[in-house]
Amino acid sequence: MGVFVFLPLVLPLTAWPVSRLATQHLHPRTATVLLSTVAAVMALCSTLCLGLLVVVGTAQLPGNPLPDGWSDPQVRASVPYDEIAGKAAIPALLAVVAGCGRLLWRHRRVRRRAHAALAGLRDTTVAVLPAAEPYAYALPGGPRDRIVVSTGMLDSLDPRERRALFAHERAHLTARHHRPLLLVRLAARANPFLLPLWTAVSYVTERWADEEAAERVGSRRTVARAIGKAALVARGTRTPSPSPVLTAFAAPGPLPRRVAALLAPPPTARTWPPLFTGAGLALWSAAAGSALSALFSANSAVTLLLVLHAATPL
């Protein structure tokens, strides 16, 4: 295997330029699917890499339940710096499992509490809470998907802007944006190099919902104005969404970029632009990075399995 076993751990660095190119040149829908897929593939590959290193590192520990042949010098020679890498991978993999488990537990708890807080209200798709604090967010799951909005937010918008708000949140629920957001957040827990993808997907899902709202309302300027006003009235208040995985209207982030994009012509919906363009470069770079990471991980896994099989006494 050689140094190839370490490559899936660092290949997610390619996500940095890819995420920037994708958010700038791709349609938000295409960017969301692309970046969440890239994040999932690279996170799985880097976690598999850690698992392979843990096998080598654990086999060296006294009293381990693994076959004795797995700690032979020939097996250890397949991993460079096997003593350091193998032992360091054990706490790293435990941290990945613990971090992902904690995130899933917290996400489920927040959603359960959010639905429980709405239990006394009418069973409608829109839950209006009597609160002066302005907020609005999409709450998936439970008995039904719901849009949660405060009277403070509604009072700050005119009727057309309210329609834009509801169209924006319905777009989040219809496209199930909480799924790629959760997926990319888990990927970032598995490999910190994927954090730029979490930021990028958070942005492009909002842009996707903005475009859907603009199409439904029939005015890009109205949606831009609604986002700007909601951001101004929500400034200085608490986080408008109970969880970073639950999408919120005028959520913290690059709001000027969202407004500027809405004031510009709508993006084209081509899914695979030509290679020699910015959008094409983003797609091909992401595909190449994911394919290389998967290839190196698969190569390392198969090679190590063959080595371990050969070292296992019959």
C-alpha positions in Angstrom: 0.0 0.0 0.0 2.7 2.5 0.9 1.8 6.1 1.3 -1.4 5.5 -0.7 -3.1 4.5 2.6 -2.7 8.1 3.8 -4.0 9.9 0.8 -7.7 9.6 1.6 -7.0 11.5 4.8 -5.6 14.6 2.9 -7.4 14.4 -0.4 -10.4 16.3 1.1 -8.2 19.4 0.9 -9.3 19.4 -2.8 -12.7 20.4 -1.5 -11.5 23.9 -0.8 -11.2 25.1 -4.4 -14.0 22.9 -5.5 -16.5 24.3 -3.0 -15.6 27.9 -4.1 -15.9 27.1 -7.8 -19.2 25.3 -7.3 -20.9 28.1 -5.3 -19.8 30.6 -7.9 -20.5 28.8 -11.1 -23.0 26.0 -10.6 -26.8 26.2 -10.3 -27.5 25.9 -6.5 -29.4 22.6 -7.0 -26.5 21.1 -8.9 -24.0 22.4 -6.4 -25.9 21.0 -3.5 -26.1 17.5 -5.0 -22.5 17.6 -6.1 -20.9 18.9 -2.9 -22.9 16.7 -0.6 -22.0 13.6 -2.7 -18.3 14.6 -2.7 -18.4 15.1 1.1 -20.0 11.7 1.7 -17.5 9.9 -0.5 -14.5 11.6 0.9 -15.6 11.2 4.5 -16.3 7.5 4.0 -12.9 7.0 2.3 -11.0 8.8 5.1 -12.9 6.9 7.7 -12.1 3.6 6.0 -8.4 4.7 5.9 -8.5 5.2 9.6 -10.1 1.8 10.1 -7.3 0.1 8.1 -4.7 1.9 10.2 -6.6 0.9 13.4 -6.4 -2.8 12.4 -2.6 -2.5 12.0 -2.2 -0.5 15.2 -4.5 -2.7 17.3 -2.8 -5.9 16.2 0.4 -4.6 17.9 -1.2 -4.2 21.3 -0.6 -7.0 23.8 -3.6 -9.0 24.7 -5.6 -8.0 21.6 -8.2 -10.6 20.2 -6.8 -10.4 16.7 -4.9 -13.2 15.1 -1.2 -13.2 15.9 -0.3 -13.2 12.3 -1.8 -9.7 11.8 1.1 -8.2 13.8 3.8 -9.9 11.7 6.5 -7.6 10.3 5.2 -8.3 6.8 1.8 -6.9 7.7 3.3 -3.9 9.5 5.6 -3.2 6.5 2.5 -2.5 4.3 1.9 0.7 6.3 4.6 3.4 6.5 5.5 4.3 10.1 3.1 1.6 11.2 3.8 2.0 14.9 3.0 5.7 15.0 0.3 5.7 12.4 -1.5 2.6 13.7 -1.6 3.8 17.3 -2.5 7.4 16.4 -5.4 6.1 14.3 -7.1 4.5 17.3 -8.0 7.7 19.2 -8.7 9.5 15.8 -11.3 6.9 14.8 -12.9 6.9 18.2 -13.1 10.7 18.0 -14.8 10.4 14.6 -17.3 7.9 15.9 -18.0 9.9 19.0 -18.4 13.2 17.1 -20.8 11.8 14.5 -22.8 9.9 17.2 -23.1 13.1 19.3 -24.2 15.1 16.3 -26.9 12.6 15.3 -28.1 12.4 18.9 -28.3 16.2 19.3 -30.0 16.6 15.9 -32.7 14.1 16.8 -33.2 15.6 20.3 -33.5 19.1 18.9 -36.1 18.0 16.3 -38.0 16.1 18.9 -38.1 19.0 21.2 -39.1 21.4 18.4 -42.0 19.3 17.5 -43.0 18.8 21.1 -43.1 22.6 21.6 -45.7 22.8 18.8 -47.9 20.0 20.1 -50.5 22.4 21.5 -51.0 24.3 18.3 -53.3 23.5 15.4 -52.1 20.8 13.1 -51.3 23.0 10.1 -48.3 23.3 7.8 -47.5 26.7 9.2 -47.1 27.3 12.9 -47.3 31.0 13.9 -45.8 31.6 17.4 -46.7 34.8 19.3 -43.2 36.1 19.8 -41.7 39.5 19.3 -38.4 38.0 18.4 -38.3 37.6 14.5 -37.5 34.2 13.2 -38.6 31.6 10.7 -37.4 28.1 9.9 -38.4 24.9 8.3 -39.0 21.9 10.6 -39.1 18.6 8.8 -40.3 15.3 10.2 -42.7 14.5 13.0 -46.4 14.1 12.1 -45.9 16.5 9.2 -43.4 19.0 7.9 -44.0 22.5 9.3 -42.9 26.1 8.8 -42.3 27.8 12.1 -42.6 31.6 12.1 -42.9 34.2 14.8 -45.4 37.1 14.7 -42.4 39.4 15.0 -41.1 38.2 11.7 -44.5 38.4 10.0 -45.1 42.0 11.3 -41.8 43.1 9.7 -42.7 42.0 6.2 -45.4 43.1 3.8 -47.8 40.6 2.2 -45.7 39.9 -0.9 -42.6 39.5 1.3 -44.5 37.1 3.6 -45.4 35.0 0.5 -41.7 35.0 -0.4 -40.8 33.8 3.1 -43.3 30.9 3.0 -42.2 29.9 -0.5 -38.6 29.9 0.6 -39.3 27.6 3.6 -41.5 25.3 1.5 -38.7 24.9 -0.9 -36.5 23.7 1.9 -39.0 21.2 3.0 -39.9 20.0 -0.5 -36.2 19.5 -1.5 -35.4 17.9 1.9 -32.5 20.2 2.4 -31.9 19.1 5.9 -30.6 15.8 4.5 -27.6 17.1 2.6 -26.9 19.6 5.4 -26.8 16.7 8.0 -24.8 14.6 5.6 -22.1 17.3 5.1 -22.0 18.1 8.7 -21.3 14.5 9.5 -18.7 14.4 6.9 -17.0 17.5 8.4 -17.0 15.7 11.8 -15.3 12.7 10.1 -12.7 14.8 8.4 -12.1 18.5 9.4 -10.7 19.2 5.9 -14.3 18.9 4.7 -15.5 21.9 6.7 -15.5 24.2 3.6 -18.0 21.9 2.1 -20.3 22.4 5.1 -20.1 26.1 4.6 -20.7 25.9 0.9 -23.7 23.5 1.2 -25.2 25.8 3.8 -25.0 28.6 1.3 -26.2 26.8 -1.8 -29.2 25.3 -0.1 -30.3 28.8 0.8 -29.6 29.9 -2.7 -31.7 27.0 -4.0 -34.6 28.0 -1.8 -34.2 31.6 -2.9 -34.5 30.7 -6.6 -37.5 28.5 -5.9 -39.2 31.3 -4.0 -38.4 33.8 -6.7 -40.0 31.5 -9.3 -43.1 31.0 -7.2 -43.5 34.6 -6.3 -42.6 35.9 -9.7 -40.3 38.6 -8.5 -36.6 38.1 -7.7 -36.5 41.6 -6.3 -39.3 40.8 -3.8 -37.4 37.8 -2.4 -34.2 39.8 -2.2 -36.0 42.6 -0.3 -37.6 40.1 2.1 -34.3 38.5 2.9 -32.7 41.9 3.5 -35.5 43.1 5.8 -35.6 39.8 7.7 -31.8 40.0 8.2 -32.0 43.6 9.5 -34.8 42.9 12.0 -33.2 39.6 13.2 -29.8 41.2 13.8 -28.7 40.9 17.4 -31.2 38.2 18.2 -30.5 34.5 19.0 -30.0 31.9 16.3 -33.3 31.8 14.3 -33.1 28.0 13.9 -32.9 25.5 16.8 -30.2 23.5 15.0 -27.6 24.4 12.3 -29.0 21.5 10.3 -32.5 23.0 10.2 -32.7 25.7 7.5 -33.8 29.1 8.5 -34.9 32.2 6.6 -32.2 34.9 6.6 -29.9 32.5 8.4 -26.4 33.8 9.3 -24.1 33.7 6.4 -23.2 35.6 3.2 -26.5 37.4 2.9 -25.1 40.1 0.6 -24.1 37.4 -1.9 -27.6 36.0 -1.8 -29.2 39.4 -2.3 -26.8 40.2 -5.2 -27.5 36.8 -6.8 -31.3 37.5 -6.7 -30.8 41.0 -8.3 -28.8 39.3 -11.1 -30.3 37.2 -13.9 -31.4 33.7 -12.8 -28.7 31.0 -13.1 -28.8 28.4 -15.9 -30.0 25.0 -14.9 -27.4 23.0 -17.0 -26.2 20.1 -14.9 -22.9 19.4 -16.6 -21.3 22.4 -18.3 -18.4 22.2 -20.7 -15.0 21.2 -19.2 -13.1 24.4 -20.1 -15.3 26.7 -18.0 -15.4 27.5 -14.4 -18.4 25.4 -13.7 -17.0 22.5 -15.7 -13.7 22.8 -13.8 -15.6 22.6 -10.5 -17.5 19.5 -11.6 -14.6 17.6 -13.1 -12.3 18.5 -10.1 -14.9 17.2 -7.7 -15.4 14.0 -9.6 -11.7 13.4 -10.0 -11.0 14.1 -6.3 -13.8 11.7 -5.2 -12.8 9.0 -7.7 -9.1 9.2 -6.6 -10.1 9.1 -2.9 -12.4 6.1 -3.5 -9.7 4.4 -5.7 -6.9 4.8 -3.1 -9.2 3.6 -0.3 -10.4 0.6 -2.2 -6.9 -0.3 -3.2 -5.6 0.0 0.4 -8.6 -2.0 1.7 -8.2 -4.9 -0.8 -4.4 -4.9 -0.4 -4.6 -5.0 3.4 -7.3 -7.7 3.3 -5.1 -9.9 1.1 -2.1 -9.3 3.4 -4.1 -10.1 6.5 -5.6 -13.2 4.8 -2.1 -14.4 3.9 -0.9 -13.8 7.5 -3.9 -15.6 9.1 -3.0 -19.1 10.2 -5.2 -21.8 8.8 
